């Protein structure tokens, strides 16, 4: 599976962006998906996760109520809708995929070591100006 993240950009505080992560291949629905972010000088941070069917999601407390993860398996795409953006949200955002053998729950995905994710996208830059 190859993942291609897009949709990043420069936005003012309070604005919105929608990130997309398009997957190649016919097995997208076999993977739970997650979004992470990494700010300069900081470790990669979990943002949100969604189950294979889309029926379960889990969002980090730092973005809960502002960010929403969703997926469209017919389009092989996972989304991250980001509202009420803050300068602290500035980071490179990455999508990642977890296969059936490692997946237990969307909440558990928040605590999985990043090297246990099966595939990663290349990242898209989000910059929020104050």
C-alpha positions as CSV (number, residue, x, y, z in Angstrom):
1,X,0.0,0.0,0.0
2,X,1.3,3.5,-0.9
3,X,-0.1,6.5,0.9
4,X,-0.2,10.0,-0.4
5,X,-1.1,12.8,1.9
6,X,-2.3,16.2,0.6
7,X,-4.3,19.2,1.6
8,X,-1.9,21.0,3.8
9,X,-1.2,24.7,3.6
10,X,-1.1,28.1,5.3
11,X,-4.1,29.2,7.2
12,X,-4.9,31.8,9.8
13,X,-5.8,30.9,13.4
14,X,-9.4,29.9,13.6
15,X,-9.5,28.6,10.1
16,X,-10.1,25.1,8.7
17,X,-8.3,22.6,6.5
18,X,-9.2,19.2,5.3
19,X,-6.3,16.7,4.8
20,X,-6.6,13.7,2.5
21,X,-4.6,10.5,2.4
22,X,-5.1,8.5,-0.8
23,X,-4.1,4.9,-0.8
24,X,-3.1,2.8,-3.8
25,X,-4.1,-0.8,-4.1
26,X,-7.3,-2.7,-3.6
27,X,-6.8,-3.6,0.1
28,X,-7.4,-0.2,1.7
29,X,-10.4,-1.4,3.6
30,X,-8.1,-4.0,5.3
31,X,-6.3,-1.3,7.2
32,X,-7.1,0.9,10.1
33,X,-5.8,4.3,9.5
34,X,-4.2,7.0,11.6
35,X,-3.1,10.6,11.4
36,X,0.0,11.8,13.2
37,X,1.8,15.1,13.3
38,X,5.4,16.3,14.0
39,X,6.4,19.8,14.8
40,X,10.0,21.0,14.5
41,X,12.1,19.6,17.3
42,X,9.3,17.5,18.7
43,X,8.5,13.8,18.5
44,X,5.8,12.5,16.2
45,X,2.4,12.8,17.9
46,X,-0.7,10.8,17.5
47,X,-3.8,12.8,16.3
48,X,-6.6,10.4,15.3
49,X,-7.4,6.9,14.2
50,X,-10.3,5.2,12.4
51,X,-11.2,1.5,12.1
52,X,-11.3,-0.5,8.8
53,X,-15.0,0.1,8.4
54,X,-15.0,3.6,9.7
55,X,-17.4,2.7,12.5
56,X,-14.9,3.5,15.3
57,X,-12.7,6.5,15.8
58,X,-10.4,7.8,18.4
59,X,-9.1,11.4,18.7
60,X,-6.3,12.8,20.8
61,X,-7.4,15.1,23.6
62,X,-5.4,17.9,22.2
63,X,-7.6,18.1,19.1
64,X,-10.8,16.6,20.3
65,X,-13.8,18.6,19.3
66,X,-11.8,20.4,16.6
67,X,-10.5,17.6,14.4
68,X,-12.5,14.8,12.8
69,X,-11.2,11.7,11.1
70,X,-13.3,9.9,8.4
71,X,-12.8,7.5,5.5
72,X,-14.3,6.6,2.2
73,X,-13.3,3.0,1.3
74,X,-14.8,3.3,-2.1
75,X,-12.3,6.1,-2.8
76,X,-9.4,4.6,-0.9
77,X,-9.1,7.8,1.1
78,X,-9.0,8.8,4.7
79,X,-9.6,12.4,5.7
80,X,-8.8,14.7,8.6
81,X,-11.1,17.7,8.9
82,X,-9.4,20.3,11.0
83,X,-11.4,23.2,12.4
84,X,-10.6,26.1,14.8
85,X,-6.9,25.7,14.0
86,X,-4.4,27.1,16.4
87,X,-0.7,28.0,15.9
88,X,0.1,25.0,18.1
89,X,-1.3,22.8,15.3
90,X,1.5,23.8,13.0
91,X,3.3,20.6,12.0
92,X,3.9,18.1,9.2
93,X,0.9,15.7,9.2
94,X,1.3,12.1,8.3
95,X,-1.1,9.3,7.6
96,X,-0.4,5.7,8.5
97,X,-1.9,2.3,8.1
98,X,-2.2,-0.7,10.5
99,X,-3.0,-4.1,9.2
100,X,-5.3,-6.7,10.8
101,X,-2.6,-8.6,12.6
102,X,-1.6,-5.6,14.7
103,X,-4.9,-3.8,15.1
104,X,-6.8,-4.2,18.4
105,X,-8.7,-0.9,18.7
106,X,-8.6,2.7,17.6
107,X,-7.7,3.8,21.1
108,X,-4.8,1.3,21.2
109,X,-3.5,2.9,18.0
110,X,-2.7,6.0,20.0
111,X,-0.2,4.1,22.0
112,X,1.4,1.8,19.4
113,X,5.0,2.4,18.6
114,X,5.3,4.1,15.3
115,X,7.5,1.3,13.9
116,X,4.5,-1.0,14.3
117,X,2.5,0.9,11.7
118,X,2.7,-1.0,8.4
119,X,2.8,2.0,6.0
120,X,3.3,5.7,6.2
121,X,2.5,8.6,3.8
122,X,5.1,11.3,3.0
123,X,3.6,14.1,5.1
124,X,1.9,17.3,4.3
125,X,2.8,20.7,5.9
126,X,0.2,22.6,7.9
127,X,1.1,26.1,9.1
128,X,-1.3,28.1,11.2
129,X,-0.5,31.8,11.6
130,X,-1.6,33.8,14.6
